[in-house]
Amino acid sequence: MTVNSRPAHPVMLGQNQYGKAENRVVKITRDGATHHIKDLNVSVALSGDMDEVHYSGSNANVLPTDTSKNTVFAFAKEHGIESAEQFGIHLARHFVTSQQPIHRARIRIEEYAWERIAASDANSQFIGADEVGHSFVRKGQETRLTQITYDGSSWEVISGLKDLTVMNSTNSEFWGYVKDKYTTLQEAYDRILATSVSARWRFNWTDGEQKAPNWEESYEQTRKHMLQAFAETYSLSLQQTLYQMGSRIIDNRGEIDEVRFSLPNKHHFLVDLEPFGLKNDNEVYFAADRPYGLIEATILRDGCEPKIPVDLTNL
């Protein structure tokens, strides 16, 4: 076999990566009778000196994807899961530093939140509320996201969330827009504004020697500022609301330099009740699931370059 068996004809290998996707790992931390849950979906993608496996099928530089899977579960035990970000950092560092052919690791994580079930009272005929620290109900509000990329020298951490559905039942208008011969939409001076938030934010932590953010606190605070801005903005357009949400995050979270939103406008149309002799005074709506307006934009700290991919579905 030659050193490099690349074909002689004018074809060349482009970007490539491989790994084990969607490793579902649940870590239970037992603090006496009180338990804590971290529930993650971890995807590993590795790239580097992988030409030969494509050209000749030689696996000499290939760490099996099954090994990637095993590493995820072993690291849950060895390092614990302090946060999705920290867990991804441990994994990315390991793959790049332990395997010479691997030059870059990208770890994507979805985190599913759980909250404790409050028991009835301490006089229960069963266990008693003061003894129940191990029962949980899955939160359904959103999925937390993070993506960690490491190339051996610098880090990129992009976190976020998806499927966070929010609504303002008033304080939203939409009028003064362009009209042509195809326009039928009536201007609205009091409408429902609803969307399912998909957001990503990029941290300015890029050097492992820097002190890392408090990942858990950062997520909770970023989410809080985003929701408060949505609630407190008198909206003349969903774009205006989006900008206020991103601005509030940039203004209050110094560890974040860039935020990107993808906001589908969950249209609510007033139902015509006149055929039934009823007046609909902004009370009864039809919630349409499609088609929907899709509003997307990036909000940046002044002087920073955008790095979050424009197509959020292709993160």
Salt bridges, closest charged atoms under 4 A:
ASP39 OD1 - ARG24 NH1 2.55
ASP66 OD1 - LYS69 NZ 2.92
GLU85 OE1 - ARG144 NH2 2.94
GLU110 OE2 - LYS162 NZ 2.86
GLU111 OE2 - LYS38 NZ 3.02
GLU111 OE1 - ARG144 NH1 3.74
GLU142 OE2 - ARG223 NE 2.79
GLU187 OE2 - LYS179 NZ 2.83
GLU216 OE1 - LYS38 NZ 2.84
GLU216 OE2 - ARG144 NH1 2.91
GLU232 OE1 - ARG248 NH2 3.04
GLU255 OE2 - ARG253 NE 3.02
ASP257 OD1 - ARG301 NE 2.98
GLU258 OE1 - ARG202 NE 2.66
ASP289 OD2 - ARG290 NE 3.76
